[in-house]
Amino acid sequence: MWEYTDKVLDHFRNPRNVGTIKDPDGVGEVGSMACGDALKLGFKLDKQGRIADVKFQTFGCASAIASSSALTEMIKGLTLAEAEKVTNQDIANFLGGLPEQKMHCSVMGREALEVAIANYRTGKTSKKILEGQVVCHCFGVTEDEIVRVVRENRLTTVEQVTNYCKAGGGCGKCRDEIEAIITRIRDEEPAVPVTPQPGPSLTTLQKIRLIEETMEKEIRPALKKDGGDIELIDVVDNRVVVALRGMCANCQVARFTLKDVVEAKLREFVAPNLVVEEAHP
Amino acid sequence: MRTVYLDNNATTQPAPEVIEAMLPFFTELWGNPSSMHVFGGQVRRHVELARAQVAALIGADPSEILFTSCGTESDNMAIRGAVEAANAPINVITSRVEHPAVLEPCRMLKEHGVPVIELEVDGKGQIRLDDLRLALSRGRAVVSLMWANNETGVIFPIAEATELVKASGGIMHTDAVQAAGKLPIDVRHLPVDLLSLSGHKLHAPKGIGVLFIRRGTRIRPLLLGGHQESGKRGGTENVPYIVGLGCACKLAARALGDEITRVAALRDRLQAGILAACPDVRVNGDEAHRLPNTLNISFQYIEGESILYHLSDCGIAASSGSACTSGSLEPSHVIRAMGVPFMAAHGSIRFSLSRYNTAADIEYVLENLPPIIKKLRVISPFAAP
């Protein structure tokens, strides 16, 4: 079991301010069911602009529920300017601390509040305002978010970043990039521009070029080791038709890797909705 | 407070008879079984008796029983030992839903250039024998497939798989850690070459495992440094635990008939009770081929860890495939391999029973679980109001 403080367990067992607010002034939703935790927060202001009422709903573990409950208690009666200053560390402190691996629960609370305040000010209802380059694709964490948790919590390792915002906790491919962000902040160097990733609006020609490039760099070398090869036959919308050549052509097992490796690589480097098919001889 | 232990696939309560059998080997019978004097000699006899008791549970010859430190060691030795002993290039075939004790050694071998194929499972957590046939067609292979899954209880078609593997000239290993004591195992009628067992899953203490090695199977030792266990595993025998495991196997063999039927009825009552009391739940895994003691069930809209903590407050012990309980950020690889949607994976709970559970235990769970589910769903943003 986790070493939760009595206060965490109290807020988990008896969460305060559960529910939804009728006609809220601001609503924020962060997280997703895929990530294993999500939080919806709504507030209503009084005439003086103070938070008169706030309610939440959380899908998540004991510390996610406790962090949400704690946040609602902390911000009641505050002005938005005051509430904005609440950091994830404040939430964790209010609860008497959280296990290191659970710090992302407190970050989720702070994020939901931010989105709710932005919703009040701009009227935008976006679930989460993604700013900057996505670094961790598994959990959809942007560079800005990573920079913020690193700065606010003085983080020094990739593992800590994972504990605080989940970035790097999935496939692990972005760990080097996170490491670089940490180093950069530590050295307080000017921000290094990140090479832009291809967006969803690729033209077919751009897509084909990118697919060929990915096959050349990421896929072909592995196949060539086994005396095989792969050839791009056609690209129709999101369908990528390929043919296996050489040793791979007659290898039944190569078919296992077609979906697993080729499709995964193309989805990673080109577009997440690609489907790889084998050309019929 | 009443306690109900339903996490027997994680570990089991050591049987009192087992502990009693072990105690003399901490006090007066402490000799080294290899020694050429009476201290060693009288201990050796008990080690060999235990070996025969373990062999009897699975229909093996005592000479085919190797004692290890745990199920993980047995799995590692089986896979790495068989691959290393092969004098020609060999493939490895396993499944996506194996225990990490199998998956990790396979992935290590892959890094060292051994071709490894991980068979997919369907929505019920079953492998397809056609996939195995196809994988075997690539060449001679060491195949490691679990008899029964620790998370879902799904039983693989081990007899059919073994037949295919043996017909192709391959080597067949099965991780039977969860099956032993819950299903009849008889290696006289099932030509597996290697089979892993773990003591603490069948009411022996932690720290003792077994690898069955069929006579004639070539295998390289994992631990070098002694002639013990016919030269297959160096290290002085863990005598008290070996004796304990022997006793546990004797008890398990006795419990295989009526006791297991009784446990299965309790599990079925638990499942039916939950399905009747809680909407939006799904049973994970092939119900037609499932261990008699295991129920893996997903509660939509809520997360496993919070369910476990509320259960624990009521004295009920279970486990979850959710990300939060593991300290990792992703839900169980077994549940995900079955294509269970993320939310259901995060809300999956495993109840695993043992012969020490009673009907009153199950009724207690059925009384306490539904209000917990309801309470957490009120908190959840995904549940229908």
Interface residues (C-beta under 8 A of the other chain):
Chain A: M1 L9 F12 R13 P15 V18 G19 E29 M33 A34 C35 G36 D37 A38 L39 K40 Q57 T58 F59 G60 C61 A62 A64 I65 Q101 K102 F139 T162 K166 G169 G170 C251 Q252 V253 F256
Chain B: P115 I117 L134 A135 S137 R138 Y301 I302 E303 G304 E305 S306 Y309 H310 S312 D313 S322 A323 C324 T325 G327 S328 L329 E330 P331 F342 M343 H346 V378 I379 S380 P381 F382
